[in-house]
């Protein structure tokens, strides 16, 4: 039996655009760009840091997905970096609220519940949250982004657990290479 019939050496990879974690991270990124342009002084280094943290969350999911065909270790690492970048961004939004004496919503705040309920919209996008993110109030926009970061982080935590379990059960690229080579030698 050929290697292709048994198992492909380079596994399926990519497809990140269909990941809910990627879709949510894109909303967080777009929302952060809009938030910073509206509420943070353009000369502040904070703008670059927040936008880059949001971008890193999104880009590392994509990069990890593309690398997954040949390196599950790289995929795990990059998804973990995405998760860490979003944690950094979360702290920036919490700092923004604290430093301006604005309210940080708890999970039972009515607006937080409204925002969380939008997660069930099947084709959600930036437009789904536009009224919250482009609201006049920086407090509502920041808290909405905090809710979205929490949701995205939850998805990434789930994704990391699934990647870890798949690696434990199926191994990685190096093992597939070794098994393919061994199988080829046994046939000759």
N, C-alpha and C positions, 0 to 999 in steps of 0.2 A: 504494500500500500504506500502511496506517495506521501510526502510530508504535507502537501496541500490537502490530501484526503483526510489525513489524521488531524492536523492542526496547522494553521498558517503561522509562519515564523513572525511576520509583522502583523500584529493583530489590528482589528478595526480601530480607527482612531479619528479624531476630529469630531464633527457633529456638535461642537460646543454651543452653537446658536440655538439648539433645541433644549439645552440645559436650563432649568428654571433658575439655577444659581447665576448663570451668565446673564439671563434676561433681567433678573433683579439687579445685578451689579451694574448693568447698563443704565437702568433707571437711576440708581444711586449716583453714577458718574455724571449723567446729564443733569440731574438735580443739583449736584454739587457745583458744577460749572455755573448754572443759573444762580444758585444761592450766593456763591462768591461774587459774581458780577453785580448782584443787588445789594449785598449786606456787608461785604468785607472790603476794606480799602485796597484798591488795586496795587498800591505800592507796598502793601504788607507782604512779607515773606509767607505768611499764613495761607494766602491764596494759592501760591505754588504748591505748598505742602499738602493742602487739602485736595486740590485737583489731582496731584500726582498720586496721593493715597487712593483716591477713588478710581483713577485710571489703572493703577496697579492691581486693584481688586479685579477689575474687568479683564485686563490684558493677561494676567497670570492664569486665569481660568482657561482662556483661549489657548495660550501657549502650552499649558499642561495637557490639554486635550489633544493638541496636535503632536505632542511628544509621546503620548501614551502608547503609540504603536511599537515603539522600540525601547521605552523606558518608563515602567510603572513607578520607579523610584523618583524620576524627574517629575512625573505627573503629581505624585503625592506631595513632593516638595513645593511645586508651584501652586497647587491648590491651597496648601498650608500658608504660603506667602500671601496669596489673595486674602485668606482669612485674617492674617495678621495686619495687612494693610487696611482692611475694613475696621479692625479694632482701633487702629491709630486714628482713623477718620471719625469713629464714634467718639473718641476722647476729645477731638477737636470741636465737634458739635456740642458736647457737654460743657466744654470750657467756654464756648461762645455764650451759651445760656447763663452759666454761672457768673461770668465776668460782667454780664449786662443785667444781672439780677432778674433774669427771666425765668419763668417756670419750666422745669423739666417734668414732662408728663410721666406719671407712673403708668403701669400697664392697665389700670382700671379707669384712667381718665377717659371721658366720653369721646374726645377727638382721637385718642389712641385706638380706641375700639373701632371707630369709623375707618381709620386708616388700615388697621389690621384686617377688617372685613373685606377690603378691596383685594386682598390676596386671593380670594376665591374667584375673581374675575378671570375667565380662561384666557383671554387675549390681552392681558394687561400690558401697559406700556407707560411711557412717561405721561402720555395724555390722560391715562387713568388717574394720575395723581396731580395733574396740572393745577387744579384749583387750590390744592393744599400747598404746593411748592411755589406757586406764583401769587399766593395770598399777600396782602399788604404787610402782614405781620411776620417779622423775622422769627418770632417765637413759634408760630405755627409751622413755618417752613423748616426750621431746625428740628423741631420735634417730629415732624413727618419723616424727615430723612433719618432720624434716629430709629424710628419704627422700621423703616425700610432696611436699614443696616442690620438691625436685629433679625429681621426675616431672612435676609441674604446670608447672614452668618449662620443661622440655624440650618439653612440649606447646605451651606459649605461643610458644616460639621457632619451632617448626614452623608454627604458625598465623600468626605474623608473616611468615615467609618466603612462605607461600601467599598471604596478603593482598597483600604487595608484588608478587608475580608477577602476580596477578589485576589489580592496578591498572595495571601496566605493559602488560599485554595488552589490557585492556578499557577502561581509563580510569575516570573517575568521573562523578558526578552532573552537574557543570557541562558536561562534554563531551556527555553524553546530552541535556541541555537544548538546547545549541547545535545539535546534529545534528537534533533533533526540530523546532526552529524553522526551521532551514535547509530541511529536507525539506518542511515545511508551506508555506514561501514559494515553493519551486520548483514546487509543484503549482498555485499560483494565478496 
